[in-house]
Amino acid sequence: MKLDDVDLAFEEAAIEAIAEKALERKTGARGIRSIVESTLIEIMYDLPSMKGPKKVIITRDVIINDSMPVLITDPDKLEEPWENALYENKQITA
């Protein structure tokens, strides 16, 4: 999904973790929305002020451990497989 020069990607395991949390809470679709919103709330306020294209990747760790999403801002790395970002301190900048 891409909006406002931000590419948002969810790891398949992250989607499963979101569903697991919603089932644990017995909240259904509204719970899924709440989980995704709480995951993105902090970063969504920072993204508009960042210049250039960005990629945000939601991993299982982000959902389960409330970690920060992977953020890639280096234009040379936007098209690389996103797994490379996981080994560079969760943020890649230009």
URNORPE-V459201 format. One record per backbone hydrogen bond with DSSP energy under -0.5 kcal/mol. NH is the residue of the N-H (numbers start at 1). CO is the residue of the C=O. Records with the same first field share a line. If there is no record, write none. Layout:
BEGIN
NH = CO + CO
END
This chain:
BEGIN
3 = 6
6 = 3
7 = 54
8 = 1 + 6
9 = 7 + 56
11 = 58
14 = 11
15 = 11
16 = 12
17 = 13
18 = 14
19 = 15
20 = 16
21 = 17
22 = 18
23 = 19
24 = 20
25 = 21
26 = 22
27 = 22
28 = 22
30 = 27
31 = 27
32 = 28
33 = 29
34 = 30
35 = 31
36 = 32
37 = 33
38 = 34
39 = 35
40 = 36
41 = 37
44 = 40
45 = 41 + 42
46 = 42
47 = 43
48 = 44
49 = 46
50 = 46 + 47
54 = 5
55 = 72
56 = 7
57 = 70
58 = 9
59 = 57
63 = 59
64 = 60
65 = 61
66 = 62
67 = 61
70 = 57
71 = 90
72 = 55
73 = 71 + 92
74 = 92
75 = 73
77 = 74
78 = 74
80 = 77
84 = 81
85 = 82
86 = 82 + 83
87 = 84
88 = 85
90 = 85
91 = 88
92 = 71
93 = 91
END
